[in-house]
Amino acid sequence: LSKVRRPKGPRIALTSISGGELGICADMCERLHLNLAEFTDATKSAVRRHMGLGELVPVMNPYDAGAGWRPTGFEERLSECLRMLADDPNVDSLIVMQQSQASFDQGQVSYYTTIARAVAQCSKITEKPVIYTSNVAAGFHRGITCHIEEAGLPLLQSMGTALLAVSHMNWYYAQQNKTRPEAGLPDPARVS
């Protein structure tokens, strides 16, 4: 995580294209005392419009970006959606949890490469830290993750390990500036 821009606080936005995966992530965030930011109404409305979602489709944190998938133009829409989430005034860091296994076939590589390129593009247009992680520790497919590496983003493996690393990062930066209210974050090494 030494590659990441320094977050201004501990509030994270978490996204993936798998709602089920994000449910597990939300539980892990609670256990690790990670602060899932509350998106502003303006961000929710902008994302809903931009991704072509109906008014009844929830836009919450963690955000299931798969709800906005369409066969054409998804990479550009996703990149802008990620930027909207990262630039929400309540968000300090953006974490994108995405499959990137070395075992993927060419069709899967093509689809997930689109997502990796969108993440890399988002990192160029937001000032907030962007972290990319695979949900499993199964090795990376370099055809997917080369875009993340070229953008200079940290590349983490395994949902639990990645979220623990983010918890440590937030705790470390809070300790660097003890005058901030978030300096009271629990030491992640002591979380059971």
Contacts in CASP RR format, 6 or more apart in sequence:
PFRMAT RR
TARGET T0000
AUTHOR 0000-0000-0000
METHOD contacts of the structure
MODEL  1
LSKVRRPKGPRIALTSISGGELGICADMCERLHLNLAEFTDATKSAVRRH
MGLGELVPVMNPYDAGAGWRPTGFEERLSECLRMLADDPNVDSLIVMQQS
QASFDQGQVSYYTTIARAVAQCSKITEKPVIYTSNVAAGFHRGITCHIEE
AGLPLLQSMGTALLAVSHMNWYYAQQNKTRPEAGLPDPARVS
1 131 0 8 1.000
1 154 0 8 1.000
1 156 0 8 1.000
1 165 0 8 1.000
1 166 0 8 1.000
1 168 0 8 1.000
1 169 0 8 1.000
2 154 0 8 1.000
3 152 0 8 1.000
3 153 0 8 1.000
3 154 0 8 1.000
4 93 0 8 1.000
4 129 0 8 1.000
4 130 0 8 1.000
4 131 0 8 1.000
4 153 0 8 1.000
4 154 0 8 1.000
4 169 0 8 1.000
5 127 0 8 1.000
5 128 0 8 1.000
5 129 0 8 1.000
6 129 0 8 1.000
6 173 0 8 1.000
7 92 0 8 1.000
7 93 0 8 1.000
7 128 0 8 1.000
7 129 0 8 1.000
7 169 0 8 1.000
7 170 0 8 1.000
7 173 0 8 1.000
8 92 0 8 1.000
9 92 0 8 1.000
9 93 0 8 1.000
9 170 0 8 1.000
9 173 0 8 1.000
9 174 0 8 1.000
9 180 0 8 1.000
9 182 0 8 1.000
10 34 0 8 1.000
10 35 0 8 1.000
10 92 0 8 1.000
10 170 0 8 1.000
10 173 0 8 1.000
10 174 0 8 1.000
10 182 0 8 1.000
10 185 0 8 1.000
11 35 0 8 1.000
11 36 0 8 1.000
11 37 0 8 1.000
11 90 0 8 1.000
11 91 0 8 1.000
11 92 0 8 1.000
11 93 0 8 1.000
12 29 0 8 1.000
12 34 0 8 1.000
12 35 0 8 1.000
12 36 0 8 1.000
12 37 0 8 1.000
12 91 0 8 1.000
12 92 0 8 1.000
12 93 0 8 1.000
12 94 0 8 1.000
12 95 0 8 1.000
12 166 0 8 1.000
12 170 0 8 1.000
13 36 0 8 1.000
13 37 0 8 1.000
13 39 0 8 1.000
13 61 0 8 1.000
13 62 0 8 1.000
13 63 0 8 1.000
13 85 0 8 1.000
13 86 0 8 1.000
13 88 0 8 1.000
13 91 0 8 1.000
13 93 0 8 1.000
13 94 0 8 1.000
13 95 0 8 1.000
14 22 0 8 1.000
14 25 0 8 1.000
14 26 0 8 1.000
14 29 0 8 1.000
14 36 0 8 1.000
14 61 0 8 1.000
14 62 0 8 1.000
14 63 0 8 1.000
14 95 0 8 1.000
14 97 0 8 1.000
15 22 0 8 1.000
15 62 0 8 1.000
15 63 0 8 1.000
15 64 0 8 1.000
15 65 0 8 1.000
15 82 0 8 1.000
15 85 0 8 1.000
15 94 0 8 1.000
15 95 0 8 1.000
15 96 0 8 1.000
15 97 0 8 1.000
16 22 0 8 1.000
16 25 0 8 1.000
16 62 0 8 1.000
16 64 0 8 1.000
16 65 0 8 1.000
16 66 0 8 1.000
16 96 0 8 1.000
16 97 0 8 1.000
16 98 0 8 1.000
16 135 0 8 1.000
17 64 0 8 1.000
17 65 0 8 1.000
17 66 0 8 1.000
17 69 0 8 1.000
17 98 0 8 1.000
17 115 0 8 1.000
18 64 0 8 1.000
18 66 0 8 1.000
18 99 0 8 1.000
18 135 0 8 1.000
19 62 0 8 1.000
19 64 0 8 1.000
19 66 0 8 1.000
21 97 0 8 1.000
21 135 0 8 1.000
21 159 0 8 1.000
22 62 0 8 1.000
22 63 0 8 1.000
22 64 0 8 1.000
22 97 0 8 1.000
23 62 0 8 1.000
24 159 0 8 1.000
25 62 0 8 1.000
25 97 0 8 1.000
25 159 0 8 1.000
25 163 0 8 1.000
26 36 0 8 1.000
26 62 0 8 1.000
28 34 0 8 1.000
28 159 0 8 1.000
28 160 0 8 1.000
28 163 0 8 1.000
29 36 0 8 1.000
29 62 0 8 1.000
29 163 0 8 1.000
31 191 0 8 1.000
32 163 0 8 1.000
32 164 0 8 1.000
32 167 0 8 1.000
32 188 0 8 1.000
32 191 0 8 1.000
33 167 0 8 1.000
33 185 0 8 1.000
33 186 0 8 1.000
33 188 0 8 1.000
33 191 0 8 1.000
34 163 0 8 1.000
34 166 0 8 1.000
34 167 0 8 1.000
34 170 0 8 1.000
35 170 0 8 1.000
35 182 0 8 1.000
36 61 0 8 1.000
36 62 0 8 1.000
37 61 0 8 1.000
37 88 0 8 1.000
37 90 0 8 1.000
37 91 0 8 1.000
37 92 0 8 1.000
38 61 0 8 1.000
38 90 0 8 1.000
39 47 0 8 1.000
39 59 0 8 1.000
39 60 0 8 1.000
39 61 0 8 1.000
39 63 0 8 1.000
39 85 0 8 1.000
39 88 0 8 1.000
39 90 0 8 1.000
39 91 0 8 1.000
40 88 0 8 1.000
40 89 0 8 1.000
40 90 0 8 1.000
43 59 0 8 1.000
43 84 0 8 1.000
43 85 0 8 1.000
43 88 0 8 1.000
44 59 0 8 1.000
44 60 0 8 1.000
46 84 0 8 1.000
47 53 0 8 1.000
47 59 0 8 1.000
47 63 0 8 1.000
47 81 0 8 1.000
47 84 0 8 1.000
47 85 0 8 1.000
48 54 0 8 1.000
48 55 0 8 1.000
48 57 0 8 1.000
48 59 0 8 1.000
50 77 0 8 1.000
50 80 0 8 1.000
50 81 0 8 1.000
50 84 0 8 1.000
51 65 0 8 1.000
51 67 0 8 1.000
51 68 0 8 1.000
51 77 0 8 1.000
51 81 0 8 1.000
52 68 0 8 1.000
53 59 0 8 1.000
53 67 0 8 1.000
53 68 0 8 1.000
57 67 0 8 1.000
63 85 0 8 1.000
65 78 0 8 1.000
65 81 0 8 1.000
65 82 0 8 1.000
68 74 0 8 1.000
68 77 0 8 1.000
70 77 0 8 1.000
74 114 0 8 1.000
74 118 0 8 1.000
75 114 0 8 1.000
75 115 0 8 1.000
75 117 0 8 1.000
75 118 0 8 1.000
75 121 0 8 1.000
76 118 0 8 1.000
78 114 0 8 1.000
78 115 0 8 1.000
78 118 0 8 1.000
79 117 0 8 1.000
79 118 0 8 1.000
79 119 0 8 1.000
79 121 0 8 1.000
79 122 0 8 1.000
79 125 0 8 1.000
80 122 0 8 1.000
82 94 0 8 1.000
82 96 0 8 1.000
82 118 0 8 1.000
82 119 0 8 1.000
82 122 0 8 1.000
82 126 0 8 1.000
82 130 0 8 1.000
83 122 0 8 1.000
83 125 0 8 1.000
83 126 0 8 1.000
85 91 0 8 1.000
85 94 0 8 1.000
86 94 0 8 1.000
86 122 0 8 1.000
86 126 0 8 1.000
86 128 0 8 1.000
86 130 0 8 1.000
87 126 0 8 1.000
87 128 0 8 1.000
91 128 0 8 1.000
92 128 0 8 1.000
92 129 0 8 1.000
93 128 0 8 1.000
93 129 0 8 1.000
93 130 0 8 1.000
93 131 0 8 1.000
93 166 0 8 1.000
93 170 0 8 1.000
94 122 0 8 1.000
94 126 0 8 1.000
94 128 0 8 1.000
94 129 0 8 1.000
94 130 0 8 1.000
94 131 0 8 1.000
95 131 0 8 1.000
95 133 0 8 1.000
95 162 0 8 1.000
95 163 0 8 1.000
95 166 0 8 1.000
96 115 0 8 1.000
96 119 0 8 1.000
96 130 0 8 1.000
96 131 0 8 1.000
96 132 0 8 1.000
96 133 0 8 1.000
97 133 0 8 1.000
97 134 0 8 1.000
97 135 0 8 1.000
97 159 0 8 1.000
97 162 0 8 1.000
98 112 0 8 1.000
98 115 0 8 1.000
98 116 0 8 1.000
98 119 0 8 1.000
98 132 0 8 1.000
98 133 0 8 1.000
98 134 0 8 1.000
98 135 0 8 1.000
99 108 0 8 1.000
99 112 0 8 1.000
99 134 0 8 1.000
99 135 0 8 1.000
99 136 0 8 1.000
100 112 0 8 1.000
100 116 0 8 1.000
100 134 0 8 1.000
100 139 0 8 1.000
100 140 0 8 1.000
100 141 0 8 1.000
100 144 0 8 1.000
100 145 0 8 1.000
101 134 0 8 1.000
101 136 0 8 1.000
101 138 0 8 1.000
101 139 0 8 1.000
101 140 0 8 1.000
101 141 0 8 1.000
102 138 0 8 1.000
102 139 0 8 1.000
102 140 0 8 1.000
102 141 0 8 1.000
102 142 0 8 1.000
103 138 0 8 1.000
103 141 0 8 1.000
104 112 0 8 1.000
104 141 0 8 1.000
104 144 0 8 1.000
109 141 0 8 1.000
109 143 0 8 1.000
109 144 0 8 1.000
112 141 0 8 1.000
112 144 0 8 1.000
113 143 0 8 1.000
113 144 0 8 1.000
113 147 0 8 1.000
116 132 0 8 1.000
116 144 0 8 1.000
116 145 0 8 1.000
116 147 0 8 1.000
116 148 0 8 1.000
117 147 0 8 1.000
119 130 0 8 1.000
119 132 0 8 1.000
119 147 0 8 1.000
119 148 0 8 1.000
119 151 0 8 1.000
119 153 0 8 1.000
120 147 0 8 1.000
120 148 0 8 1.000
120 150 0 8 1.000
120 151 0 8 1.000
120 153 0 8 1.000
122 130 0 8 1.000
123 130 0 8 1.000
123 151 0 8 1.000
123 152 0 8 1.000
123 153 0 8 1.000
124 151 0 8 1.000
130 153 0 8 1.000
131 153 0 8 1.000
131 154 0 8 1.000
131 156 0 8 1.000
131 162 0 8 1.000
131 166 0 8 1.000
132 145 0 8 1.000
132 148 0 8 1.000
132 153 0 8 1.000
132 154 0 8 1.000
132 155 0 8 1.000
132 156 0 8 1.000
133 155 0 8 1.000
133 156 0 8 1.000
133 157 0 8 1.000
133 158 0 8 1.000
133 159 0 8 1.000
133 162 0 8 1.000
134 140 0 8 1.000
134 155 0 8 1.000
134 156 0 8 1.000
134 157 0 8 1.000
134 158 0 8 1.000
135 158 0 8 1.000
135 159 0 8 1.000
136 157 0 8 1.000
136 158 0 8 1.000
136 159 0 8 1.000
137 157 0 8 1.000
137 158 0 8 1.000
137 161 0 8 1.000
138 157 0 8 1.000
139 157 0 8 1.000
140 155 0 8 1.000
140 157 0 8 1.000
145 155 0 8 1.000
148 155 0 8 1.000
149 155 0 8 1.000
156 162 0 8 1.000
156 165 0 8 1.000
164 188 0 8 1.000
167 188 0 8 1.000
167 191 0 8 1.000
168 188 0 8 1.000
168 189 0 8 1.000
170 182 0 8 1.000
170 185 0 8 1.000
171 185 0 8 1.000
171 186 0 8 1.000
171 187 0 8 1.000
171 188 0 8 1.000
174 180 0 8 1.000
174 182 0 8 1.000
174 183 0 8 1.000
174 184 0 8 1.000
174 185 0 8 1.000
175 183 0 8 1.000
177 183 0 8 1.000
END
